[in-house]
Amino acid sequence: TVSWSYHSNTSVELEILTGNILKIQKPVSFWVGKDSVYVVGTNLTGIRDSCLISFRSIAIPSACGKVPIQLFLLDTLANDSVQWSSVPYDPSISNPKVYNPVVAPEVTTLYRVLAINPSGNIYRDSVLVPRYPSPQPGLGNDTTICLGKSILLSAIGGIRYLWSTGDTTSSITVRPLVKTKYSVTVTNENNCTGTDSILVSVVMGPTVTLEGVLPSYCKNDSPVTLSGRPFGGTYYGTSGLIGDTFYPLLADTGPNILMYFYTDQQTGCTDTALQNVQVLIVPVVQTLPDTSLCANYKITLHAGYGFDNYLWSNGSTDSTIVVDSAGYGLGSHSFWVHVTKDGCVDRDTAVIHFIICPIGMEDNNLSDFLEIFPNPVSGKVQVVLKSAVSGKVKMQIFGTKGEEIGGRYDFTCIRNEVDLSSFPTGVYLLKIEVQQRVFHFKLIRQ
C-alpha cells in the first residue's frame, strides 16, 4: 500500500484509485494555461519517491467562419447529464446533449457546458472558439434587365475575387442574352472565403421607330409632324422641335438630331429612335425688276449666280434671259424664274409693261460724245464726256408718259454722277443736248 501526497496550483484534481494508482482528473476540461503538481508516494516501509508533473493546455486556434470543429469533454461518463449553450447563439451545434458535439460557428463564439454526474455533482466550464468572419460578397437580390442592355455586378469584402465567368476583378459588366446565374468566390486577408450568386433574367425591350422624317429639309419647308412608334413616348430635338412638330424655319442650319424616347410600362425597358436631319439654306434669287419698257427695246433679266439649276417661264435654263415685246405684245407680262440649290428652291417674278414710246427718241451716235453707265442702274449713274465734246452738256429726265422727272443737269466736267437711288424702278428717257444736237437715251432703274 502506498500513501500519496501532492502539491499543485489547484487547477488539477487528483483521485487515488485501487492498486496504488493516482489519477489526475478534471471532469470538465477547458482549462487553458500552464500548471504543475508535485506528487510524493510512500510505502509501508517508509520508502518514498516523488515526481513533478507539468501540464500545458493551449487555446483553440482561430479559423474561418463555418469551419467545423468537434468539442470534447474529458472524464465524462455515459450516465452524466450534459447541456451545451453558446453566446451568441449558434444553431450549428449538432447535439447540445452529448459530450462531443460538432460546431461550425460563423463568428467567434463562447460555448458553455453544464455537466451533472449521477451523484448530483455539478460542473461548469466554457471554451472560446475564435473565428475569422467570412466575407459577404453582397451581390444583392436577383434582378431583371432588358435584352441588349448590360448590368454591373459588384462584390465586396475581399482581396481576391473569382467569378463564374473567370474574371478576377471585384466588379464585372455582363450582357446576357438569356437568363443567367452568376456566382463569385471572395477571399479576405485571413484567407477565408465567401460565395454568393445572383440570377439575371432577360426580357425583351420595345422596338422603337421614328417615322415621317426626311433626311433633309429646306429652311422654308412646311412644318412636319413626327410619328413615333409605339405611341406614348417623348420627342426630343437639338433645335426646331415643338411638341411632336419639327419646324425647319426654327431649326439651326446644318445637322440636327430628332429623337423619340419610349418606356415599356410593364417591363421598364426603354429604347430610343434617332434621325439625323440636315437643314439647308434657301437660295435667294436676285430680285427681278417690275418696270415699263418701250415696245422696240429689250431688257435683260438676271437671276443671279451660283445656283445648281435655273428655270424661266419661257423654258430657258440659263441664269439670264433677254425679253422684248415680240411674241407678247403691248401691255403687262410676267416673267418668272425658279432657282435651285441643294434641292432648295427660290423664285421671283418680273412684271414688264411694254409701251409705245414717243417718236424720235433714239440714241444714235450718242456714244461719240459721252458714255452713260451702268444700265440698268440701282443707285448712281455715271456720265462721262469724251474729249470731242466742247461746251456745256445738258440733260433732262422723263418718264415713259413724257412727264419730266427730277431736275435739269448741266455737265462741264469729264466725269459726272447722278444719284437715282430715290427714283422708283422703271424705264426713264434721258434727253441730252450736246453741241446743238439732241439725243435720247433709255435708262432702266432697277
ABEGO torsion letter per residue (X at the ends): XBBBBBBBAGABBBBBBBGGBBBBBBABBABBEBBBBBBBBBBAAGBBBBBBBBBBBBBBBBBBBGBBBBBBBBGBBAABBBBBBBOBBBAABABAABABBBBBBABBBBBBBBBBBAAGBBBBBBBBBBBBBBBBAGAEBBBBBBBGBBBBBBBBGBABBBBAAGBABABBBBBBABBBBBBBBBBBAAGBBBBBBBBBBBBBBBBBBBBGBBABBBAABBBBBBBBOBBGBBBBBABGBBEABBBAAABBBEBBBBBBBBBBAAAGBBBBBBBBBBBBBBBBBBBBBBBBBBAABBBBBBAEBGBABBBBAAGBABABBBBBABGAEBEBBBBBBBBBBGGBBBBBBBBBBBBBBBBGBBABGAAAABBBOBOBBABBBBBBBBAABBEBBBBBBBBAAGBBBEBBBBBABABBBBBAAABBBEBBBBBBBBGGBBBBBBBBBX
